[in-house]
């Protein structure tokens, strides 16, 4: 403006990276005398924080002139990257003539429940109740979960698969009061080994 000998008079938020001209008077293409005043209304452009971590979004909002910032965590759709902003208010590129708080929502995953040591039906039920999908390495017979992947308390996307490694279990038969000849077939039928004390 000074190059064409016009005097700017700015109103709006203080200097910041996100400052842009939101309005002017007189309008563009208006003919005025050199030395006339052009009133400029400045606004802050809300930065696009989607995909940033909470700390990076906070720093970006402050560089753009927004001191008030709030970051929330919420379980999001499986397509949202964990720990990254997926929603913000006001929306990116919104022009504001006065600062207001920026709210960013970061995608939070689901914590994998601990299911080792549980029998398979209970483990599958607990995984499903958490909003995840449990998959066993085997089926048939009484089975107990001996390992899980991802491990307990890992943060994963909603609907993520939890692999369950199981061990087939068998019930020990009642042997007290039986002869050795009666006990051995019962032990063999359960795929157990007998170790008589001589």
Secondary structure as UniProt FT lines:
FT   HELIX           2..4
FT   STRAND          7..11
FT   TURN            17..18
FT   STRAND          19..25
FT   TURN            28..29
FT   TURN            34..35
FT   STRAND          37..45
FT   TURN            50..51
FT   HELIX           54..63
FT   TURN            64..65
FT   STRAND          69..75
FT   TURN            78..79
FT   TURN            82..83
FT   STRAND          85..89
FT   TURN            92..93
FT   STRAND          95..96
FT   STRAND          102..108
FT   STRAND          110..111
FT   TURN            116..117
FT   HELIX           120..129
FT   TURN            130..131
FT   STRAND          133..136
FT   STRAND          142..149
FT   TURN            152..153
FT   STRAND          155..156
FT   TURN            158..159
FT   STRAND          161..169
FT   TURN            176..177
FT   HELIX           180..189
FT   TURN            190..191
//
